[in-house]
Amino acid sequence: MKTKECPSCAMEVDTKAKNCPICQFEFPKRSPWITWMAIFLVLVWLLSYLL
């Protein structure tokens, strides 16, 4: 089982958890388009830097 650390109470929590079972911290949801946009911007920056 993969875990992540809760930023609020430092408890190890399952990566699929939406809330921490100890302190009820709600993990932020990341939209897939934000990840793809970040990758795209990094690629554009690298291409402009290399050319």
C-alpha positions as CSV (number, residue, x, y, z in Angstrom):
1,M,0.0,0.0,0.0
2,K,1.4,3.4,-1.0
3,T,1.1,6.2,1.5
4,K,1.5,9.9,1.6
5,E,2.0,12.2,4.5
6,C,-0.7,14.5,5.8
7,P,0.6,18.1,5.8
8,S,-1.6,18.9,8.8
9,C,-0.8,16.0,11.3
10,A,2.1,14.2,9.6
11,M,0.2,10.9,9.7
12,E,0.9,8.4,6.9
13,V,-2.3,8.0,4.9
14,D,-3.3,5.9,1.9
15,T,-2.6,7.7,-1.4
16,K,-6.2,7.2,-2.5
17,A,-7.6,8.8,0.6
18,K,-9.5,12.1,0.1
19,N,-9.4,13.1,3.8
20,C,-7.0,12.3,6.6
21,P,-8.7,9.8,9.0
22,I,-7.0,11.5,12.0
23,C,-7.4,15.3,11.5
24,Q,-9.9,15.3,8.6
25,F,-7.6,17.4,6.4
26,E,-9.0,17.4,2.9
27,F,-6.3,16.7,0.3
28,P,-6.5,19.1,-2.7
29,K,-7.7,17.6,-6.0
30,R,-5.4,18.2,-9.0
31,S,-7.1,18.5,-12.4
32,P,-5.4,16.5,-15.2
33,W,-5.4,19.6,-17.4
34,I,-3.2,21.4,-15.0
35,T,-0.6,18.6,-15.1
36,W,-0.7,18.6,-18.9
37,M,-0.5,22.4,-19.1
38,A,2.6,22.3,-16.9
39,I,4.3,19.7,-19.0
40,F,3.5,21.7,-22.2
41,L,4.9,24.9,-20.7
42,V,8.1,23.2,-19.6
43,L,8.5,21.7,-23.1
44,V,7.9,25.1,-24.8
45,W,10.5,26.7,-22.4
46,L,13.0,24.0,-23.2
47,L,12.5,24.3,-26.9
48,S,12.9,28.1,-26.8
49,Y,16.0,27.8,-24.6
50,L,17.7,25.3,-26.9
51,L,16.9,27.1,-30.2
